[in-house]
């Protein structure tokens, strides 16, 4: 393989990798939770909100509130409004620790998950809804598929460049 051909292959591979990886450097993160992590409340919150550094994809958003009894305390589906993910909360029941769990996909497809807790000090009169595992069962298949396709594209570029270089070297070989 000639030096110029090798430089071209390396330049193409580096350019592709920088283009593919560049946007993924700054991932979306949660910057606020309401009620705040560790909050001690005497009454039920009307809703739970997670605020992110950028708007998550609405199609892949999941947000749950699970009580000390294991019951699901959300009321309806979560909504995305800009950088905020919100879900309504039923009137809470037993006093104790409640866990907020979320899973969203960033605009680049990167999954973001997390959890937070708050404690209800005074029991309420509410009853939990049906138990669901939506925050923990979301799949990261779109992210894995994207990474696999990127790796396949890089490999294809390398094979193409090497074959092309070998052909041009064979064509330039003097014959006896």
Long-range contacts (C-beta under 8 A, 24 or more apart in sequence): 1-162, 1-165, 1-166, 1-169, 2-165, 2-168, 2-169, 5-161, 5-164, 5-165, 5-168, 6-165, 8-161, 9-158, 9-161, 9-162, 9-165, 12-157, 12-161, 13-154, 13-157, 13-158, 16-153, 16-154, 16-157, 17-154, 20-150, 20-153, 20-154, 23-108, 24-108, 24-110, 27-106, 27-108, 27-110, 27-112, 28-52, 28-53, 28-54, 28-56, 28-104, 28-106, 28-107, 28-108, 28-110, 28-112, 29-53, 29-112, 30-102, 30-112, 30-114, 33-100, 33-116, 35-118, 36-116, 36-118, 37-116, 37-117, 37-118, 38-117, 38-118, 38-119, 39-118, 39-119, 40-118, 40-119, 40-121, 41-118, 41-119, 41-120, 41-121, 42-120, 42-121, 42-122, 43-122, 43-124, 44-89, 44-90, 44-91, 44-92, 44-120, 44-124, 44-126, 45-89, 45-118, 46-88, 46-89, 47-86, 47-87, 47-88, 47-89, 48-74, 48-86, 48-87, 48-89, 48-100, 49-84, 49-85, 49-86, 50-84, 50-85, 50-86, 50-100, 50-102, 50-114, 51-83, 51-84, 51-85, 52-83, 52-84, 52-85, 52-104, 52-112, 53-83, 54-83, 54-106, 54-107, 55-80, 55-82, 55-83, 55-107, 56-80, 56-83, 56-85, 56-104, 56-105, 56-106, 56-107, 56-112, 57-104, 57-105, 57-106, 57-107, 57-109, 59-105, 60-103, 60-104, 60-105, 60-111, 60-138, 61-85, 61-102, 61-103, 61-104, 61-105, 62-101, 62-102, 62-103, 62-104, 62-134, 62-135, 62-138, 63-87, 63-100, 63-101, 63-102, 63-135, 64-100, 64-101, 64-102, 64-132, 64-133, 64-134, 64-135, 65-89, 65-98, 65-99, 65-100, 66-98, 66-99, 66-101, 67-92, 67-93, 67-94, 67-96, 67-98, 67-128, 68-94, 68-95, 68-96, 68-97, 68-98, 69-93, 69-94, 69-96, 69-128, 70-131, 71-127, 71-128, 71-129, 71-131, 72-128, 72-129, 72-130, 72-131, 72-132, 73-98, 73-126, 73-128, 73-129, 74-129, 75-129, 80-104, 90-126, 90-127, 90-128, 90-129, 91-124, 91-125, 91-126, 92-120, 92-124, 92-126, 93-123, 93-124, 93-125, 93-126, 93-127, 93-128, 94-120, 94-123, 95-119, 95-120, 95-121, 95-122, 95-123, 96-120, 101-135, 101-136, 102-135, 103-135, 103-136, 103-138, 105-142, 105-143, 109-142, 109-143, 109-146, 110-143, 111-138, 111-140, 111-143
